Amino acid sequence: MSGINAILEPGMLVRHPAQPDWGIGQVQSNIAGRITVNFREAGKIVIEGSHVVLDIVND
């Protein structure tokens, strides 16, 4: 895994670029390119980091 997803750590806030209705999510884990995120509106989702580049929330 490379790019932004490689630096994601537990506690960081992110958005899924293709699913804005999920709201802001908090990274729970990032293991071997599989990123588990707890989204406010969608709950816990496991994302394959090689298919989706998450947006970091800097608010």
RAVEN-V37063 format. One record per residue. N is the residue number from 1. RES is the residue in three letters. SS is DSSP state (h for helix, s for strand, l for the rest). Layout:
# RAVEN-V37063
n: [N/N]
res: [RES/RES]
ss: [SS/SS]
This chain:
# RAVEN-V37063
n: [1/2/3/4/5/6/7/8/9/10/11/12/13/14/15/16/17/18/19/20/21/22/23/24/25/26/27/28/29/30/31/32/33/34/35/36/37/38/39/40/41/42/43/44/45/46/47/48/49/50/51/52/53/54/55/56/57/58/59]
res: [MET/SER/GLY/ILE/ASN/ALA/ILE/LEU/GLU/PRO/GLY/MET/LEU/VAL/ARG/HIS/PRO/ALA/GLN/PRO/ASP/TRP/GLY/ILE/GLY/GLN/VAL/GLN/SER/ASN/ILE/ALA/GLY/ARG/ILE/THR/VAL/ASN/PHE/ARG/GLU/ALA/GLY/LYS/ILE/VAL/ILE/GLU/GLY/SER/HIS/VAL/VAL/LEU/ASP/ILE/VAL/ASN/ASP]
ss: [l/l/l/h/h/h/h/l/l/l/l/l/s/s/s/l/l/l/l/h/h/h/l/l/s/s/s/s/s/s/s/l/l/s/s/s/s/s/s/l/l/l/s/s/s/s/s/s/l/l/l/l/l/l/s/s/l/l/l]
